[in-house]
């Protein structure tokens, strides 16, 4: 039986690419009864009957993101905007934690750079993340700035495009490949938040760049799936420094002789440490309620 790639998932119906053809498939009830789910990005074995068929096996996956729900991701583009809705470092750090927890490769995109008259503050933020080790690309779909660099950063495989509504994800994808012709939505000036313009999880094939996942917009991510003991590991600049903490397993909160606390405003940006503490508190509160 042939195998294929799920390129679109909606409820229990899936569009799968098999040998260059796209075929609509269903997931049999036995999978739902056992709790097994299929996602966009899954490789599946199928049983075909003409242009229809069923999924008979979900092949082992190397990764699974819960939100957006997509399997076997290779890269994640985090798209933020300078204005409307504005650059949220809290959201950025949450996304980076989730991406690091899944051992994926993030690429930070600062979009709508054309809206800024002064780049000093943004450049300072960019340098912090570049010093940590993250690639950062400034883009403007309007002027075309950074689009060629963005194309170079994409690779074969599956790349997820994540970020808040209104940041310009669909516009950037259209700039990369105009043939996609994705719907875009205006940002509400009153609410300064974008309308959701993408409804389902779908992999979009871009010749030369593999697949892009255009996913529903979101602005809040649940990080309680990350163990509090692992949270610090998801902050790259903490990793080597934490070896100098007095206590093994230091949570960098109230412990004495904590190397992380000592390096805040030095090797560690203050906002990064504050975001770490905020997420740690959220995880600890969730664990208390759970147990």
TIKELO-409845 format. One record per atom (N, C-alpha, C): residue in one letter; atom name; x, y, z. Coordinates in steps of 0.2 Angstrom, whole numbers, plus 5000, padded with zeros to 4 digits. Example, Ala and Ser with C-alpha at 12.3 -4.5 7.8 and 13.67 -1.06 7.14 Angstrom:
2
 residuo atomo    X    Y    Z
       A     N 5066 4972 5039
       A    CA 5062 4978 5039
       A     C 5066 4984 5039
       S     N 5064 4989 5035
       S    CA 5068 4995 5036
       S     C 5064 5000 5039
***
This chain:
291
 residuo atomo    X    Y    Z
       X     N 5004 4994 5000
       X    CA 5000 5000 5000
       X     C 5004 5006 5000
       X     N 5002 5011 4996
       X    CA 5006 5017 4996
       X     C 5006 5021 5002
       X     N 5011 5026 5003
       X    CA 5011 5030 5009
       X     C 5011 5037 5006
       X     N 5009 5042 5010
       X    CA 5008 5049 5008
       X     C 5009 5054 5014
       X     N 5009 5060 5012
       X    CA 5009 5066 5017
       X     C 5003 5069 5018
       X     N 5000 5070 5024
       X    CA 4994 5074 5025
       X     C 4996 5081 5024
       X     N 4993 5084 5020
       X    CA 4994 5091 5019
       X     C 4988 5096 5021
       X     N 4983 5093 5023
       X    CA 4977 5097 5026
       X     C 4973 5092 5030
       X     N 4972 5095 5036
       X    CA 4968 5091 5041
       X     C 4962 5096 5043
       X     N 4956 5093 5043
       X    CA 4950 5096 5046
       X     C 4945 5090 5049
       X     N 4945 5091 5055
       X    CA 4941 5086 5059
       X     C 4944 5079 5057
       X     N 4940 5074 5055
       X    CA 4942 5067 5053
       X     C 4943 5066 5046
       X     N 4944 5072 5042
       X    CA 4945 5072 5035
       X     C 4952 5075 5033
       X     N 4955 5071 5029
       X    CA 4962 5073 5027
       X     C 4963 5073 5020
       X     N 4967 5078 5018
       X    CA 4969 5078 5011
       X     C 4977 5076 5011
       X     N 4978 5071 5007
       X    CA 4985 5068 5007
       X     C 4988 5068 5000
       X     N 4994 5070 5000
       X    CA 4998 5070 4994
       X     C 5002 5063 4993
       X     N 5000 5060 4987
       X    CA 5003 5053 4986
       X     C 5005 5053 4979
       X     N 5012 5053 4978
       X    CA 5014 5053 4971
       X     C 5012 5059 4967
       X     N 5012 5064 4970
       X    CA 5010 5070 4966
       X     C 5003 5072 4965
       X     N 4999 5067 4968
       X    CA 4991 5068 4968
       X     C 4989 5070 4974
       X     N 4983 5073 4975
       X    CA 4980 5075 4981
       X     C 4974 5071 4982
       X     N 4973 5067 4987
       X    CA 4967 5063 4988
       X     C 4964 5064 4995
       X     N 4958 5064 4995
       X    CA 4954 5065 5001
       X     C 4953 5058 5005
       X     N 4955 5058 5011
       X    CA 4955 5052 5015
       X     C 4951 5053 5022
       X     N 4949 5047 5024
       X    CA 4946 5047 5031
       X     C 4950 5043 5036
       X     N 4949 5045 5042
       X    CA 4953 5041 5047
       X     C 4948 5036 5050
       X     N 4949 5030 5050
       X    CA 4944 5025 5052
       X     C 4942 5025 5060
       X     N 4937 5023 5062
       X    CA 4934 5024 5069
       X     C 4939 5020 5074
       X     N 4943 5015 5072
       X    CA 4947 5012 5076
       X     C 4953 5016 5079
       X     N 4955 5021 5075
       X    CA 4960 5026 5077
       X     C 4957 5030 5083
       X     N 4951 5033 5081
       X    CA 4948 5037 5086
       X     C 4946 5034 5092
       X     N 4944 5027 5092
       X    CA 4943 5024 5098
       X     C 4949 5023 5102
       X     N 4955 5022 5099
       X    CA 4961 5021 5103
       X     C 4964 5027 5105
       X     N 4961 5033 5103
       X    CA 4964 5039 5105
       X     C 4969 5042 5100
       X     N 4971 5038 5095
       X    CA 4976 5040 5090
       X     C 4973 5045 5085
       X     N 4977 5050 5084
       X    CA 4975 5056 5080
       X     C 4980 5057 5074
       X     N 4978 5059 5068
       X    CA 4982 5061 5063
       X     C 4982 5069 5062
       X     N 4988 5071 5060
       X    CA 4989 5078 5059
       X     C 4992 5080 5053
       X     N 4991 5086 5051
       X    CA 4995 5089 5045
       X     C 5002 5088 5046
       X     N 5006 5085 5041
       X    CA 5013 5084 5042
       X     C 5014 5076 5043
       X     N 5009 5072 5045
       X    CA 5010 5065 5046
       X     C 5011 5062 5040
       X     N 5016 5057 5040
       X    CA 5016 5052 5035
       X     C 5012 5046 5036
       X     N 5008 5044 5031
       X    CA 5003 5039 5033
       X     C 5003 5034 5027
       X     N 5001 5027 5029
       X    CA 5000 5022 5024
       X     C 4993 5022 5023
       X     N 4991 5021 5016
       X    CA 4984 5022 5014
       X     C 4982 5016 5010
       X     N 4975 5015 5010
       X    CA 4972 5010 5006
       X     C 4967 5014 5001
       X     N 4969 5013 4995
       X    CA 4965 5018 4990
       X     C 4960 5014 4986
       X     N 4955 5017 4984
       X    CA 4950 5015 4980
       X     C 4948 5020 4975
       X     N 4952 5020 4970
       X    CA 4951 5026 4965
       X     C 4954 5032 4968
       X     N 4949 5037 4968
       X    CA 4952 5044 4971
       X     C 4950 5045 4978
       X     N 4948 5039 4981
       X    CA 4946 5040 4988
       X     C 4950 5034 4992
       X     N 4950 5034 4999
       X    CA 4953 5029 5002
       X     C 4953 5030 5010
       X     N 4956 5026 5014
       X    CA 4956 5027 5021
       X     C 4964 5026 5023
       X     N 4965 5029 5029
       X    CA 4972 5029 5032
       X     C 4972 5022 5036
       X     N 4977 5018 5034
       X    CA 4978 5012 5038
       X     C 4983 5012 5043
       X     N 4988 5017 5043
       X    CA 4993 5017 5048
       X     C 4996 5024 5048
       X     N 4997 5027 5054
       X    CA 5001 5033 5055
       X     C 5008 5031 5056
       X     N 5012 5033 5052
       X    CA 5019 5032 5053
       X     C 5023 5035 5059
       X     N 5028 5033 5062
       X    CA 5031 5036 5068
       X     C 5033 5043 5066
       X     N 5032 5048 5070
       X    CA 5034 5055 5069
       X     C 5039 5057 5073
       X     N 5043 5062 5071
       X    CA 5049 5065 5074
       X     C 5047 5070 5079
       X     N 5042 5073 5078
       X    CA 5040 5079 5082
       X     C 5032 5080 5081
       X     N 5029 5083 5086
       X    CA 5022 5085 5086
       X     C 5021 5092 5090
       X     N 5019 5097 5086
       X    CA 5017 5103 5090
       X     C 5009 5102 5091
       X     N 5007 5105 5097
       X    CA 5000 5105 5099
       X     C 4997 5111 5097
       X     N 5000 5116 5096
       X    CA 4997 5122 5094
       X     C 5002 5127 5091
       X     N 5002 5127 5084
       X    CA 4997 5124 5080
       X     C 4998 5116 5079
       X     N 4993 5112 5079
       X    CA 4994 5105 5078
       X     C 4996 5102 5072
       X     N 5003 5101 5072
       X    CA 5006 5099 5066
       X     C 5012 5094 5067
       X     N 5013 5089 5063
       X    CA 5018 5084 5064
       X     C 5024 5085 5060
       X     N 5030 5083 5062
       X    CA 5036 5082 5058
       X     C 5039 5089 5056
       X     N 5038 5094 5060
       X    CA 5041 5100 5058
       X     C 5048 5101 5058
       X     N 5051 5104 5053
       X    CA 5058 5105 5053
       X     C 5061 5112 5055
       X     N 5057 5117 5053
       X    CA 5058 5124 5055
       X     C 5052 5127 5057
       X     N 5053 5133 5062
       X    CA 5047 5137 5064
       X     C 5049 5144 5062
       X     N 5045 5148 5058
       X    CA 5046 5155 5057
       X     C 5042 5158 5062
       X     N 5045 5162 5067
       X    CA 5041 5166 5072
       X     C 5040 5173 5069
       X     N 5034 5175 5067
       X    CA 5033 5181 5063
       X     C 5030 5186 5068
       X     N 5034 5191 5070
       X    CA 5031 5197 5074
       X     C 5031 5203 5070
       X     N 5027 5208 5072
       X    CA 5027 5214 5069
       X     C 5030 5220 5073
       X     N 5033 5225 5070
       X    CA 5035 5231 5074
       X     C 5029 5235 5077
       X     N 5024 5235 5073
       X    CA 5018 5239 5075
       X     C 5012 5236 5073
       X     N 5006 5237 5076
       X    CA 5000 5234 5074
       X     C 5000 5227 5072
       X     N 5001 5222 5077
       X    CA 4999 5223 5084
       X     C 5005 5225 5088
       X     N 5011 5226 5086
       X    CA 5017 5228 5090
       X     C 5021 5222 5092
       X     N 5027 5223 5094
       X    CA 5032 5218 5096
       X     C 5031 5215 5103
       X     N 5029 5209 5104
       X    CA 5028 5206 5110
       X     C 5034 5201 5112
       X     N 5038 5203 5116
       X    CA 5044 5199 5118
       X     C 5041 5193 5123
       X     N 5036 5194 5126
       X    CA 5033 5189 5130
       X     C 5031 5183 5126
       X     N 5027 5185 5121
       X    CA 5025 5180 5116
       X     C 5031 5177 5112
       X     N 5036 5181 5110
       X    CA 5041 5178 5107
       X     C 5045 5173 5112
       X     N 5046 5174 5118
       X    CA 5049 5170 5122
       X     C 5045 5163 5124
       X     N 5039 5164 5124
       X    CA 5034 5158 5125
       X     C 5035 5154 5119
       X     N 5035 5156 5113
       X    CA 5036 5152 5107
       X     C 5043 5149 5107
       X     N 5048 5153 5109
       X    CA 5055 5150 5109
       X     C 5055 5144 5114
       X     N 5052 5145 5119
       X    CA 5052 5139 5124
       X     C 5049 5133 5121
       X     N 5043 5134 5118
       X    CA 5039 5128 5115
       X     C 5043 5125 5110
       X     N 5047 5129 5106
       X    CA 5051 5127 5100
       X     C 5057 5123 5103
       X     N 5060 5126 5108
       X    CA 5066 5122 5111
       X     C 5064 5116 5114
       X     N 5058 5116 5117
       X    CA 5056 5110 5121
       X     C 5055 5104 5116
       X     N 5053 5106 5109
       X    CA 5052 5101 5104
       X     C 5059 5100 5100
       X     N 5064 5103 5102
       X    CA 5071 5103 5098
       X     C 5070 5104 5091
       X     N 5066 5110 5089
       X    CA 5065 5112 5083
       X     C 5070 5118 5082
       X     N 5070 5120 5075
       X    CA 5074 5126 5073
       X     C 5070 5132 5072
       X     N 5071 5137 5077
       X    CA 5067 5143 5076
       X     C 5071 5149 5071
       X     N 5067 5152 5068
       X    CA 5069 5158 5064
       X     C 5065 5164 5066
       X     N 5068 5169 5069
       X    CA 5064 5175 5071
       X     C 5063 5180 5065
       X     N 5057 5182 5063
       X    CA 5055 5187 5058
       X     C 5052 5193 5061
       X     N 5056 5199 5061
       X    CA 5053 5205 5063
       X     C 5050 5209 5057
       X     N 5043 5208 5056
       X    CA 5040 5211 5050
       X     C 5038 5218 5051
       X     N 5036 5221 5045
       X    CA 5033 5228 5045
       X     C 5038 5233 5047
       X     N 5045 5231 5046
       X    CA 5050 5236 5048
       X     C 5050 5242 5044
       X     N 5046 5243 5039
       X    CA 5045 5249 5036
       X     C 5041 5254 5040
       X     N 5037 5252 5045
       X    CA 5033 5256 5049
       X     C 5037 5260 5054
       X     N 5043 5258 5055
       X    CA 5047 5261 5060
       X     C 5052 5267 5057
       X     N 5051 5273 5061
       X    CA 5056 5278 5059
       X     C 5062 5278 5062
       X     N 5063 5275 5068
       X    CA 5069 5274 5072
       X     C 5070 5267 5074
       X     N 5075 5264 5072
       X    CA 5077 5257 5073
       X     C 5081 5255 5079
       X     N 5083 5260 5083
       X    CA 5088 5259 5088
       X     C 5085 5254 5093
       X     N 5079 5255 5096
       X    CA 5077 5250 5101
       X     C 5076 5243 5098
       X     N 5073 5243 5092
       X    CA 5072 5236 5089
       X     C 5079 5233 5088
       X     N 5084 5237 5085
       X    CA 5090 5234 5084
       X     C 5094 5231 5091
       X     N 5092 5234 5096
       X    CA 5095 5232 5102
       X     C 5092 5225 5104
       X     N 5085 5225 5103
       X    CA 5082 5218 5104
       X     C 5084 5213 5100
       X     N 5085 5215 5093
       X    CA 5088 5210 5088
       X     C 5095 5207 5090
       X     N 5099 5212 5093
       X    CA 5106 5210 5094
       X     C 5106 5205 5100
       X     N 5101 5206 5105
       X    CA 5101 5201 5111
       X     C 5099 5194 5108
       X     N 5094 5193 5104
       X    CA 5092 5187 5102
       X     C 5098 5184 5097
       X     N 5101 5188 5093
       X    CA 5106 5185 5089
       X     C 5112 5183 5093
       X     N 5114 5187 5098
       X    CA 5119 5185 5103
       X     C 5118 5178 5106
       X     N 5111 5177 5108
       X    CA 5109 5171 5111
       X     C 5110 5165 5106
       X     N 5110 5166 5099
       X    CA 5111 5161 5094
       X     C 5105 5160 5089
       X     N 5100 5165 5090
       X    CA 5094 5164 5085
       X     C 5095 5168 5079
       X     N 5094 5165 5073
       X    CA 5094 5169 5067
       X     C 5088 5174 5067
       X     N 5089 5181 5066
       X    CA 5084 5186 5065
       X     C 5084 5189 5059
       X     N 5078 5190 5055
       X    CA 5078 5193 5049
       X     C 5072 5198 5049
       X     N 5074 5204 5047
       X    CA 5069 5210 5047
       X     C 5066 5210 5040
       X     N 5060 5211 5040
       X    CA 5056 5210 5033
       X     C 5051 5216 5032
       X     N 5049 5217 5026
       X    CA 5044 5221 5024
       X     C 5041 5219 5018
       X     N 5035 5216 5018
       X    CA 5032 5213 5012
       X     C 5030 5219 5007
       X     N 5029 5225 5010
       X    CA 5028 5231 5006
       X     C 5033 5233 5002
       X     N 5039 5234 5005
       X    CA 5045 5236 5002
       X     C 5049 5231 4999
       X     N 5048 5224 5001
       X    CA 5052 5219 4999
       X     C 5059 5218 5003
       X     N 5060 5222 5008
       X    CA 5066 5221 5012
       X     C 5066 5214 5016
       X     N 5071 5211 5015
       X    CA 5072 5205 5019
       X     C 5069 5198 5016
       X     N 5065 5199 5010
       X    CA 5062 5193 5007
       X     C 5067 5188 5005
       X     N 5072 5191 5001
       X    CA 5077 5186 4999
       X     C 5081 5183 5004
       X     N 5082 5186 5010
       X    CA 5085 5183 5015
       X     C 5081 5177 5018
       X     N 5074 5179 5018
       X    CA 5069 5174 5021
       X     C 5069 5168 5017
       X     N 5069 5169 5010
       X    CA 5069 5163 5006
       X     C 5075 5159 5007
       X     N 5081 5162 5008
       X    CA 5087 5158 5009
       X     C 5087 5154 5015
       X     N 5083 5157 5020
       X    CA 5083 5153 5027
       X     C 5078 5147 5027
       X     N 5074 5147 5022
       X    CA 5069 5141 5022
       X     C 5073 5135 5019
       X     N 5071 5130 5021
       X    CA 5074 5124 5018
       X     C 5069 5119 5016
       X     N 5071 5113 5013
       X    CA 5066 5108 5011
       X     C 5063 5105 5018
       X     N 5058 5102 5017
       X    CA 5054 5099 5023
       X     C 5048 5103 5025
       X     N 5046 5103 5031
       X    CA 5040 5107 5033
       X     C 5042 5113 5038
       X     N 5040 5119 5036
       X    CA 5041 5125 5040
       X     C 5035 5128 5042
       X     N 5034 5128 5049
       X    CA 5028 5131 5052
       X     C 5029 5139 5052
       X     N 5024 5142 5051
       X    CA 5024 5150 5051
       X     C 5019 5151 5057
       X     N 5022 5154 5063
       X    CA 5019 5155 5069
       X     C 5019 5162 5071
       X     N 5014 5165 5075
       X    CA 5014 5172 5077
       X     C 5007 5174 5078
       X     N 5007 5180 5081
       X    CA 5000 5183 5082
       X     C 4996 5185 5076
       X     N 4990 5185 5076
       X    CA 4986 5188 5071
       X     C 4988 5195 5069
       X     N 4988 5197 5063
       X    CA 4990 5204 5061
       X     C 4997 5205 5060
       X     N 5001 5200 5062
       X    CA 5009 5201 5061
       X     C 5011 5201 5054
       X     N 5006 5199 5049
       X    CA 5008 5199 5042
       X     C 5010 5192 5039
       X     N 5009 5186 5043
       X    CA 5011 5180 5041
       X     C 5009 5178 5033
       X     N 5002 5179 5032
       X    CA 5000 5177 5025
       X     C 5003 5182 5020
       X     N 5004 5188 5022
       X    CA 5007 5193 5017
       X     C 5014 5191 5015
       X     N 5018 5189 5020
       X    CA 5024 5187 5019
       X     C 5025 5180 5015
       X     N 5020 5176 5016
       X    CA 5020 5170 5012
       X     C 5018 5171 5005
       X     N 5014 5176 5004
       X    CA 5012 5178 4997
       X     C 5018 5181 4994
       X     N 5022 5185 4998
       X    CA 5028 5188 4995
       X     C 5034 5183 4993
       X     N 5034 5178 4997
       X    CA 5039 5172 4995
       X     C 5036 5169 4989
       X     N 5030 5167 4988
       X    CA 5027 5164 4983
       X     C 5020 5167 4981
       X     N 5020 5171 4976
       X    CA 5013 5175 4975
       X     C 5008 5170 4972
       X     N 5010 5164 4970
       X    CA 5005 5159 4968
       X     C 5001 5156 4973
       X     N 5003 5157 4979
       X    CA 4999 5155 4985
       X     C 4993 5158 4986
       X     N 4993 5165 4984
       X    CA 4987 5169 4984
       X     C 4983 5168 4991
       X     N 4986 5169 4996
       X    CA 4983 5168 5003
       X     C 4979 5174 5005
       X     N 4973 5173 5008
       X    CA 4969 5178 5010
       X     C 4973 5182 5016
       X     N 4972 5189 5016
       X    CA 4975 5193 5021
       X     C 4970 5197 5024
       X     N 4971 5199 5030
       X    CA 4966 5203 5034
       X     C 4969 5209 5037
       X     N 4965 5214 5037
       X    CA 4967 5221 5040
       X     C 4967 5220 5047
       X     N 4972 5224 5050
       X    CA 4972 5224 5058
       X     C 4967 5230 5060
       X     N 4963 5228 5065
       X    CA 4959 5233 5068
       X     C 4962 5238 5071
       X     N 4962 5244 5069
       X    CA 4965 5250 5073
       X     C 4962 5251 5080
       X     N 4956 5249 5081
       X    CA 4953 5250 5088
       X     C 4956 5245 5092
       X     N 4956 5239 5090
       X    CA 4958 5234 5095
       X     C 4966 5232 5094
       X     N 4969 5234 5089
       X    CA 4976 5233 5087
       X     C 4977 5225 5088
       X     N 4972 5222 5085
       X    CA 4973 5214 5084
       X     C 4970 5212 5078
       X     N 4973 5207 5075
       X    CA 4971 5205 5068
       X     C 4965 5201 5068
       X     N 4962 5201 5063
       X    CA 4956 5196 5062
       X     C 4959 5189 5059
       X     N 4957 5184 5062
       X    CA 4959 5177 5060
       X     C 4958 5176 5052
       X     N 4963 5175 5048
       X    CA 4961 5175 5041
       X     C 4963 5168 5039
       X     N 4965 5163 5043
       X    CA 4967 5156 5041
       X     C 4963 5152 5046
       X     N 4959 5147 5043
       X    CA 4955 5143 5047
       X     C 4957 5136 5048
       X     N 4960 5133 5044
       X    CA 4962 5126 5045
       X     C 4970 5125 5044
       X     N 4972 5120 5047
       X    CA 4980 5118 5046
       X     C 4981 5115 5039
       X     N 4985 5119 5036
       X    CA 4986 5116 5029
       X     C 4994 5117 5027
       X     N 4996 5112 5024
       X    CA 5003 5113 5021
       X     C 5003 5115 5014
       X     N 5007 5121 5013
       X    CA 5007 5124 5006
       X     C 5013 5122 5003
       X     N 5013 5119 4997
       X    CA 5019 5117 4993
       X     C 5022 5123 4990
       X     N 5028 5125 4991
       X    CA 5031 5130 4988
       X     C 5037 5127 4984
       X     N 5037 5127 4978
       X    CA 5043 5124 4974
       X     C 5050 5127 4976
       X     N 5054 5123 4978
       X    CA 5061 5125 4980
       X     C 5062 5126 4987
       X     N 5056 5126 4991
       X    CA 5056 5127 4998
       X     C 5052 5122 5002
       X     N 5050 5117 4999
       X    CA 5047 5112 5003
       X     C 5039 5114 5004
       X     N 5037 5113 5011
       X    CA 5030 5114 5013
       X     C 5030 5120 5018
       X     N 5026 5124 5018
       X    CA 5025 5129 5023
       X     C 5018 5128 5026
       X     N 5018 5129 5032
       X    CA 5011 5128 5036
       X     C 5008 5134 5038
       X     N 5003 5136 5035
       X    CA 4999 5142 5036
       X     C 4994 5140 5041
       X     N 4994 5143 5047
       X    CA 4990 5141 5053
       X     C 4986 5146 5056
       X     N 4981 5144 5060
       X    CA 4977 5150 5063
       X     C 4981 5154 5067
       X     N 4979 5160 5067
       X    CA 4983 5165 5072
       X     C 4981 5164 5079
       X     N 4986 5166 5083
       X    CA 4985 5165 5090
       X     C 4990 5170 5094
       X     N 4988 5171 5100
       X    CA 4992 5176 5104
       X     C 4994 5174 5111
       X     N 4991 5168 5113
       X    CA 4993 5165 5119
       X     C 4994 5158 5119
       X     N 5000 5156 5122
       X    CA 5001 5148 5121
       X     C 5002 5146 5128
       X     N 5000 5139 5129
       X    CA 5000 5136 5135
       X     C 5007 5133 5136
       X     N 5011 5134 5141
       X    CA 5018 5132 5142
       X     C 5018 5127 5147
       X     N 5012 5125 5150
       X    CA 5012 5120 5156
       X     C 5014 5113 5154
       X     N 5015 5112 5147
       X    CA 5017 5105 5145
       X     C 5025 5105 5146
       X     N 5028 5110 5148
       X    CA 5035 5110 5149
       X     C 5036 5109 5156
       X     N 5040 5104 5158
       X    CA 5042 5103 5165
       X     C 5046 5109 5168
       X     N 5045 5111 5174
       X    CA 5048 5117 5177
       X     C 5056 5115 5177
       X     N 5058 5109 5178
       X    CA 5065 5108 5178
       X     C 5068 5109 5171
       X     N 5064 5108 5166
       X    CA 5067 5109 5159
       X     C 5066 5116 5157
       X     N 5062 5120 5160
       X    CA 5061 5127 5157
       X     C 5067 5131 5156
       X     N 5072 5131 5161
       X    CA 5078 5134 5161
       X     C 5082 5132 5155
       X     N 5082 5126 5153
       X    CA 5086 5123 5147
       X     C 5083 5126 5141
       X     N 5077 5128 5141
       X    CA 5074 5131 5135
       X     C 5076 5138 5134
       X     N 5079 5141 5138
       X    CA 5082 5148 5138
       X     C 5090 5146 5136
       X     N 5092 5147 5130
       X    CA 5098 5145 5128
       X     C 5104 5148 5132
       X     N 5103 5154 5133
       X    CA 5109 5158 5137
       X     C 5109 5156 5144
       X     N 5104 5152 5147
       X    CA 5105 5149 5154
       X     C 5109 5143 5154
       X     N 5110 5139 5148
       X    CA 5112 5132 5149
       X     C 5119 5132 5152
       X     N 5124 5135 5149
       X    CA 5131 5135 5151
       X     C 5132 5138 5158
       X     N 5129 5144 5159
       X    CA 5129 5148 5165
       X     C 5126 5144 5171
       X     N 5121 5140 5170
       X    CA 5118 5136 5175
       X     C 5122 5131 5178
       X     N 5128 5129 5175
       X    CA 5132 5124 5178
       X     C 5136 5127 5184
       X     N 5136 5134 5184
       X    CA 5140 5137 5190
       X     C 5135 5139 5196
       X     N 5129 5137 5195
       X    CA 5124 5137 5201
       X     C 5126 5133 5207
       X     N 5125 5135 5213
       X    CA 5127 5130 5218
       X     C 5124 5124 5219
       X     N 5117 5124 5217
       X    CA 5113 5118 5218
       X     C 5112 5115 5211
       X     N 5112 5109 5210
       X    CA 5110 5105 5204
       X     C 5103 5105 5204
       X     N 5100 5107 5198
       X    CA 5093 5107 5197
       X     C 5090 5114 5200
       X     N 5095 5119 5200
       X    CA 5092 5126 5202
       X     C 5087 5128 5197
       X     N 5082 5131 5200
       X    CA 5076 5134 5196
       X     C 5078 5142 5195
       X     N 5083 5144 5198
       X    CA 5085 5151 5197
       X     C 5080 5156 5199
       X     N 5076 5154 5205
       X    CA 5071 5159 5207
       X     C 5073 5162 5214
       X     N 5074 5157 5219
       X    CA 5075 5160 5226
       X     C 5081 5157 5229
       X     N 5085 5152 5225
       X    CA 5090 5149 5228
       X     C 5096 5153 5228
       X     N 5100 5152 5234
       X    CA 5107 5156 5234
       X     C 5112 5154 5229
       X     N 5116 5159 5228
       X    CA 5122 5157 5224
       X     C 5120 5155 5217
       X     N 5115 5158 5214
       X    CA 5112 5156 5207
       X     C 5116 5160 5202
       X     N 5119 5157 5198
       X    CA 5123 5160 5193
       X     C 5119 5164 5188
       X     N 5113 5162 5187
       X    CA 5108 5165 5182
       X     C 5106 5172 5185
       X     N 5104 5172 5191
       X    CA 5102 5178 5194
       X     C 5108 5183 5194
       X     N 5114 5181 5195
       X    CA 5120 5185 5196
       X     C 5121 5188 5189
       X     N 5119 5185 5183
       X    CA 5121 5188 5177
       X     C 5115 5192 5173
       X     N 5110 5193 5177
       X    CA 5104 5197 5174
       X     C 5107 5204 5173
       X     N 5105 5207 5167
       X    CA 5107 5213 5165
       X     C 5115 5213 5162
       X     N 5118 5207 5162
       X    CA 5124 5206 5160
       X     C 5124 5202 5154
       X     N 5125 5195 5155
       X    CA 5124 5190 5149
       X     C 5117 5189 5148
       X     N 5112 5190 5152
       X    CA 5105 5189 5152
       X     C 5101 5195 5152
       X     N 5097 5196 5147
       X    CA 5093 5202 5146
       X     C 5087 5202 5152
       X     N 5086 5207 5155
       X    CA 5082 5208 5161
       X     C 5075 5205 5159
       X     N 5072 5207 5153
       X    CA 5066 5205 5151
       X     C 5065 5197 5150
       X     N 5071 5194 5147
       X    CA 5071 5187 5147
       X     C 5070 5184 5153
       X     N 5074 5186 5158
       X    CA 5073 5183 5165
       X     C 5066 5184 5168
       X     N 5064 5190 5167
       X    CA 5057 5191 5170
       X     C 5052 5186 5166
       X     N 5052 5185 5160
       X    CA 5048 5181 5156
       X     C 5049 5174 5158
       X     N 5055 5172 5160
       X    CA 5057 5165 5163
       X     C 5053 5164 5169
       X     N 5053 5169 5174
       X    CA 5050 5169 5180
       X     C 5042 5168 5180
       X     N 5040 5172 5175
       X    CA 5033 5172 5174
       X     C 5030 5165 5172
       X     N 5034 5162 5167
       X    CA 5032 5156 5164
       X     C 5033 5150 5170
       X     N 5039 5151 5174
       X    CA 5040 5146 5179
       X     C 5034 5147 5184
       X     N 5032 5152 5186
       X    CA 5026 5153 5191
       X     C 5020 5150 5188
       X     N 5019 5151 5181
       X    CA 5013 5148 5178
       X     C 5013 5140 5178
       X     N 5019 5138 5177
       X    CA 5020 5130 5177
       X     C 5019 5128 5184
       X     N 5022 5131 5189
       X    CA 5021 5129 5196
       X     C 5014 5129 5199
       X     N 5010 5134 5197
       X    CA 5003 5135 5199
       X     C 4999 5129 5196
       X     N 5001 5128 5189
       X    CA 4997 5122 5186
       X     C 4999 5116 5189
       X     N 5005 5115 5191
       X    CA 5007 5108 5195
       X     C 5003 5108 5201
       X     N 5003 5113 5205
       X    CA 4999 5113 5212
       X     C 4992 5111 5211
       X     N 4989 5114 5206
       X    CA 4982 5112 5204
       X     C 4981 5105 5202
       X     N 4986 5103 5198
       X    CA 4985 5096 5196
       X     C 4986 5091 5201
       X     N 4990 5092 5206
       X    CA 4992 5087 5211
       X     C 4988 5089 5218
***
